[in-house]
Amino acid sequence: MVKVLIPSGALGLNYDKVALRRGVAAKPDIIVVDGGSTDSGPAYLGQGVSKYARSSTKIEWAGLMEARAQAGVPLVIGTAGTCGADTAVDWMLDITREIAAEQGTPLKIAVLYSGQDKTDIANALTEGRVQPLGNAPDISETIIQDCTHIVALAGAEQITAALDTGADIVIAGRTTDTAIIAALPLQKGCHAGGAWHGAKIGECGALCATNPQSGVILVDFDAEGFTVTPLADGAHASPHTVSAHMLYENADPFILYEPGGHLDVTQAKYAAIDKTSVRVMGSQWVPSETYTVKLEGACPAGFQVVLMALLRDRRYVESAQIWADDIVAKCRAKAADRLRTDDFTIEIRLIGQNASFGSLETRRSEAVEIGVLAMVTAPTEALALEIGKMLNPYLLHHPLTPDEEQPTFAFPYSPAEMPRGQIYRFALNHVLTLDDPMDAFRIEVHDVG
């Protein structure tokens, strides 16, 4: 049996300290926590930085380092620094060194890097070893070279290699959410289907239970399956809450693709052991003929300036989309004529009406007030700001019809134009075929203290 203690869905989201102590008392074999994802968009990968505050990261990581010392087991973080880029991994390593010095604890730290050399990926594309996933953007050597950071998602094999160094702490670059949890159970001979399924259920901590914000859960893996137990007061797992997590961030609730194969939970059976714990068996791991890892890359997508205005007049609220479309058309034409370029975009999102889904929105309701979020994107910050200033008077005074009195709307701040600087877009949603799982990764070991 292998016990995996998971403090939270991601470092930086906090965790229940009482529940963490219960987890340590349960004598886990390893403590693992996720460090990030692509949930918050491409900018963090593009810049190679974390979305979480350093102060919060340090406080929470220090608590987990103390728990690791008490339990005497390895501590693993995957997708360090939100994006898993090498710069973010080094940021996490610096924090770890700082905490180790303050705690006076000697440590062996294994650092697993997932960053990819752009020339290597371009060559792999030429050799046919880079293939698109569903709805992947078109790529070329030029696009690959334009990426500021490219990462490969490590699987269980790479985490196992890092653990094999005898490290007290493993700081991993970009990994699948499940790999850091599944690695040790797989290494110790637990049921492969159960290892991957339990890892999927445990990836977001107590999200698979009631009181999901409490974070801390314990997953017991064995030769037949796994058992999940939330550890916070008021947190309960049930067959419903556990099975439902296969729907989370997954296109198919029965199939989950990982490096080296896929998980099939079609035959999985969920049974409540008591009011808190759930036992799962019947999951199957299906190995693939080739070993592939997912690639993620982000590249610059211009500079952006945003403006916001507020509409409260009922007539304008009811006709906000017509009003917005007219502003975009008129300002686009003016900017193209006066600046002699069409290399820019103007977008207006109506917050409170259709900001999330746009024309795909199906739930309509009568709004009292609408926030108008305008975004100007251009190749340079100066051009984006110039067009933003052209857009300003439209958002402040543009009438619905030519003959009516000129209206005045509200800007919530001044100046209305807010430069966002360089923005990024995801450029890769592909897989890379490897002859050996470690071909795209490297490990460094550091002795601290």
C-alpha positions, 0 to 999 in steps of 0.5 A, a space after each residue: 500500500 502507498 499513502 499519498 497526502 495531497 494538501 490542496 489543489 494548488 500551492 498558493 490556494 492555502 490548505 487546512 492546517 489541522 487537516 494537514 496535521 491529521 494527514 501527517 499523523 496518518 504516516 503518508 509515504 509521500 506529500 505531493 502538491 500541484 503548482 499550476 496549470 494553463 487555467 489562467 491563460 498564456 501570459 504566465 508561460 509567455 513570461 515564465 512567471 508564477 501567477 501566485 504571490 511569492 509571499 503566499 507561496 513561501 508561507 504555504 511551502 514552508 508549512 509543507 516543508 515542515 510537514 515533510 520533515 515531520 513525516 520523513 517522506 519526500 515532498 513533490 511539487 509539479 508544474 512549479 511556478 504556475 507554468 512550469 517554465 525553467 525560470 519558474 522552476 528556478 524561482 521555486 528553487 530559490 524560495 526552497 533554499 530560502 526556507 531551508 536556511 530559515 528552518 535550518 534543515 539540510 536537504 537534497 533537492 531534485 529539480 526536474 526541468 521541462 523547458 524545451 529548446 526551440 531548435 530541437 522542437 523545430 527539428 522534431 517537427 521536421 522529422 514528424 515527431 510533433 503531431 497536433 492534438 484536436 483543434 491545435 493551431 497550425 505551427 511552423 518553424 517560425 512560430 516555434 522560434 517565436 515562442 518565448 517558452 515551450 514546455 513538455 508535460 512530464 509523466 510518472 516516469 520522469 517524476 520517478 526518475 527524480 525520486 530515484 535520486 533520493 531527494 527530500 524535495 522534488 521541484 518539477 517543471 510542467 507535469 500532468 496534474 496526475 503524474 506527481 500522484 501516480 508516480 510512487 504508487 506505480 513504482 511500488 507496484 500498485 494497480 496501474 489503473 487505480 494509480 492513475 484513476 486515484 491520481 486524477 481524483 486527487 489532483 485538486 485536493 478536496 474538490 472531489 469531496 464536500 467542503 472542497 476549499 479545505 484542500 487536504 485529502 489522503 489517497 491510499 493505493 494498493 494492488 486492486 484500486 484506491 481509497 480516497 479520504 478527505 481529512 478536514 472537518 465537514 469534508 465527506 467523499 461519496 461515490 457521487 463526488 468522487 466519480 464526478 471528478 472525472 468530468 473535471 477538465 476532461 473531454 471524456 468522463 471515462 478516458 484520460 490520456 497521459 504520457 505512455 497510455 490512457 486511463 479507462 474508467 468505464 468499468 470502475 466501481 465506486 463504494 462508500 466505506 463510511 460517511 467520509 471515504 470512498 473505495 474505487 476498483 475496476 479502473 484500467 490502464 491501457 499502454 500505448 505503442 509510442 511514448 508521447 508528451 504534450 507540448 505547450 508554448 506561448 508566443 507574443 501576440 502584440 500589445 494591448 490597451 483596455 478601456 472600460 465604460 459603464 452603461 445604465 440608461 435603460 435604452 442603451 443597456 437594451 441596445 448595448 450590442 448594437 451600440 458596441 458594434 457601431 463603435 467598433 466599426 466607426 473607430 476601426 475605420 477612423 484608425 485605419 484611415 488616419 494611421 494608414 494601417 489595419 494591423 490592429 483589432 478592436 474588441 468590445 465585451 459587454 460585461 453582464 450581457 455576453 462577456 463570457 460567450 459572446 454570440 454563443 450566449 443562450 441565457 438572456 436576462 434583463 440587465 440594469 447596468 452593463 460594463 463595457 470592456 474595450 480591448 485594442 491590440 496592436 503590434 506596438 504599445 504606442 499604436 495600441 495606445 493611440 487607437 485607445 485614445 481614438 476609442 475613448 470619446 466613442 465610449 464616453 459620448 457615442 449615441 445610438 442614432 445620429 439625431 438624438 442628444 449626445 449621451 454621456 457615460 461613465 469611466 470608472 477611472 482616469 485616464 481611461 486607457 490602461 496599457 497592459 503591455 505585451 500579451 501572449 497567445 498559446 501557440 502549441 497544443 501538440 504531442 512530441 514522440 520520444 524514444 526514451 521518456 527522459 529525452 525531453 527532460 533533465 534533472 539536477 540535484 542540489 544539496 542545501 544546508 
